[in-house]
């Protein structure tokens, strides 16, 4: 773990691992999770290395969740009780969004509550073949009203095309990376 910060407006976890350093093309993975209280989460995944890699950022849901992918690759996950979570991933290069549940080849979209048992469950994945360094921002927005459309927002990018944050409309609120700092406005 690199850092942990918490105050009245946000929690920030910053962690990385270098488990892939023994590969021919070493990769360092860094993840920052920002909880902008009490509204949403932003997950920042940075992969640092020197060559092209197949990259996948995946989210496994529980059995019984209804997950669908809609316009602009927004995903809508709904619990049996009607609560909704909106998800969107933007990255340095366009990702392919896929939804899998109970697939056999390859085995994907399953959960297990006990040894030897498995249940089909939705798995959302964002995948890309990309040259490193590479960054993805994944936005998670809870929606207790179960709206039919995602929140209006605009992703922010730096001059080299890396995503650096998001701005919500209305009201104008944003969270962005500024070097190693997380800046929240609005």
N, C-alpha and C positions, 0 to 999 in steps of 0.2 A: 504494500500500500504506500502510495506517495504522499497522500494528504487526506484529511477529513476536516470539513468546516461545517458549522451549523450555527444559524442565528434565527431570528424571528421570521425572516423572509425566505430563507433557502437552506438546503442541505446540499453539500457537494462532496462526493466521494471520488477520489482520483487514484487509480491503481494501474499497474502495468505488469507484464511478465515477459520474460525473454526465453521461454521454453523451446523456441524454435531456433536458437542460436547454433545448434550443432548441424543444422541442415546446410546443404550446399549454398542455398540462398537464405541467409539468416533473416528472421523477421522478429520485430518487437511489437507487441500488442499493448496498447494503452486504452483504457476505458475510463471516461468520466461520466458520472451519473449526477444530474442536477435536478433537485426537487424544488420547483418554484412554488412555495407554499401559498395556498392550498390547491393550486390550479392545475399544474401539469409537471411532467418529467421530460427531461431532455437527456438522451444517452449519446455521448460522443465517443466514437470508436476511431482511433488512429492506428494505422499499421505502417510501420517504418521498415524499409528494406530497399533493395536495389533492382529488383526485376519484376516480371509479371507473375501474378498468382491468381488462382481461383479463390474468391472470397465469398463467404456467406455469413450473413447475420440472421440468426433464426430465433423465433419465439415460439415456445411450446405452450399451448393452452390446455386447460382441463377438459375432460370429457363433458359433453353437454353444452359447451359454448357454441354459439352460432357465429361464425367468422366469415366475412365476405370482403372482397376487394372491389373497390369502386373507382370513380374518376380520379385521375392524377395519382393512382396507386395508393390512395387512402384505404386503410383496412378498418373495418368496423367489427368489433368483437362484442357480442351481447350475452350476458348471463341469462340463465333460465328465469331469474327474477326481474329482468328488463333493464338492468344497468348496462351502460355502454362504455367501451374504451375505444377511442379513435387512435390510429397509429399511422405514421408516415415516416419513411426514411428517404433522405436526400443525401447524395454523396458526390465525391469528386468526379465520378463517371456514372452514367445512367445504370441503374440496377434493374434486374428482372425480378418482379414480384411473383411469388408462387404460394399456393395454399395447398397443403397436403393433409389427408386424414386417412389413416389406416393403410398406407401403401406397403406393398410387399417387396418390391424390387426397384430401388433399394428400400429397406425398412425405414419408414419415416411416418411421423404423425401418430405416435402411440404413447401412452403413459402406462405406468405400472404402480399399483398400490401395494403389491406384495410379490414376492419371488414367484416366478413362473406364471404370473398373470399379466395380461396386458389388455388395454382398452383403446380403441381408436379415439383419437383426439386431434383437433386441428393444430397444424403447425404452419406458421407464416414465415417465409424466408425471403430475404433480399439478397440476390446473388449477382456477381459480376466477375469478369476476367479483367484485371486491372494491373497497371504498373504502379509499384510503390514509389514514394509514399502515397497513402490513400486515406480518406476520411469519410465517415458517414455520421450523420446526425439522425437519430430516430426520436421522434416526438410522440409522447403518449399523453393523451388528453382524456381524463374521465368525464363522462357525460351522464349525470344522474337523471336527466329528463328523457334520455333515449332519442335524441333528435335524429332526423333522417339525413342530415348533411353535416359534414365535418366543419370545424370552426374555420372562419376565414383567416388565413395567415399567408405570409410571404417568407420563403427562405432567404437568408442572407449569405452571400459568397464573398470571398476575398478576391484579389486581383488575379490569382492563379487558378481560380475555380473551385477552391475548397469551401465547403459549407462552414459558416461561422456562427450561425444563429437563426432565429426566427423572429418575425414581428407579427403580432395578432392585430386584426382590425375588427370592429371597434371594441373596446377602447384601444388606443395605440399603446401596446405593451410589447416589450421585446426582451429577449435574452440572447447574449452573444459572447463569443470568445474574443478576448482582446489579449493576445499573447497567452500567458498562463492564467490570466484573470477571467472570471465569469462576471459579466456586467449585465445587471437587470435594470430596466427602466420602465416607467409607467405604473 
